[in-house]
């Protein structure tokens, strides 16, 4: 499986996608095609937690007061499913490896993995 969940309106996501070898990769714009319960469960299974997928940079994180709450795994899951902005992006699943977010190291690792396949 080669799939990247991204936000088409995000300039950072678009810049990253232009740098990648996307041959054979299924792209899903999470604003146009929301993440399903099964998809987020699969991501969390590979990542080891829902928290790993959760973006604390989202504007709604502070505006909803989530930064002052102790969130559980089920909370992280619920917020990601309800609001695409809470998914740390992009999320790439290549074979059984997951790459979450846009840090330089993550993107370099993702590029290497895509170029190997």
C-alpha positions in Angstrom: 0.0 0.0 0.0 1.2 3.5 -0.9 -1.0 6.3 0.2 -0.5 9.9 1.3 -3.2 11.8 3.2 -2.7 15.5 2.6 -4.4 18.9 2.5 -4.6 20.3 -1.0 -5.0 23.8 0.3 -1.8 23.7 2.4 1.2 25.2 0.6 3.6 23.2 2.8 1.9 19.9 1.8 1.9 20.9 -1.9 5.6 21.8 -1.8 6.4 18.4 -0.2 4.3 16.4 -2.7 6.2 18.1 -5.6 9.5 16.8 -4.1 8.3 13.2 -3.9 8.3 10.3 -6.4 4.5 9.7 -6.5 4.6 6.9 -8.9 2.0 4.3 -7.8 1.0 6.5 -4.8 -2.7 7.0 -4.0 -3.3 10.6 -2.8 -6.2 11.6 -0.6 -7.0 15.3 0.0 -8.5 15.0 3.4 -10.6 18.2 3.0 -12.3 16.9 -0.2 -12.4 13.2 0.9 -12.6 13.0 4.8 -10.7 10.3 6.6 -12.9 7.3 7.5 -13.0 5.6 10.9 -11.2 2.6 9.3 -8.5 4.8 7.8 -7.7 6.6 11.1 -7.7 3.2 13.0 -5.2 1.8 10.4 -3.0 4.9 10.8 -3.0 4.6 14.6 -2.3 0.9 14.4 0.8 1.5 12.4 1.8 4.7 14.3 1.2 3.1 17.7 -1.3 5.8 18.9 -3.8 8.4 17.9 -1.7 11.0 19.7 1.1 10.5 17.2 -1.3 11.6 14.5 -2.7 14.6 16.3 -1.6 18.1 15.4 -1.2 20.6 18.3 -0.5 23.3 15.7 -4.1 23.4 14.6 -5.7 26.8 15.3 -8.7 25.0 16.8 -6.5 23.3 19.3 -6.2 26.5 21.3 -9.6 28.0 20.4 -11.4 24.9 21.7 -9.3 25.0 24.8 -7.9 21.5 24.1 -4.4 22.8 25.2 -5.8 23.0 28.7 -7.3 19.5 28.8 -5.8 16.1 29.3 -6.8 14.3 26.1 -7.2 10.5 25.9 -6.5 8.3 22.9 -10.3 8.2 22.2 -10.3 12.0 22.4 -7.5 12.3 19.8 -9.3 9.8 17.5 -12.7 11.7 17.9 -11.1 15.1 17.1 -9.2 13.9 14.1 -12.3 12.2 12.6 -14.5 15.3 13.3 -12.0 17.9 12.0 -9.4 17.3 9.4 -7.3 20.1 10.7 -6.3 17.9 13.7 -4.4 15.4 11.5 -0.7 16.1 11.5 0.0 16.3 7.8 1.0 14.8 5.5 0.6 11.2 6.6 2.1 8.7 4.3 1.7 4.9 4.5 4.2 3.1 2.4 4.0 -0.7 2.8 3.7 -1.0 6.5 5.7 2.1 7.4 4.1 5.4 8.4 5.5 8.9 8.0 3.7 11.6 10.0 4.2 15.4 9.6 6.4 17.6 7.7 9.7 17.7 9.6 12.8 17.6 7.4 13.9 14.2 8.8 10.4 12.6 8.2 10.3 13.9 4.6 13.9 12.7 3.9 13.0 9.3 5.2 9.8 9.3 3.1 11.7 10.3 0.0 14.2 7.4 0.6 11.4 4.9 1.1 9.6 6.0 -2.1 12.8 5.9 -4.2 13.5 2.4 -3.0 10.1 1.1 -4.2 
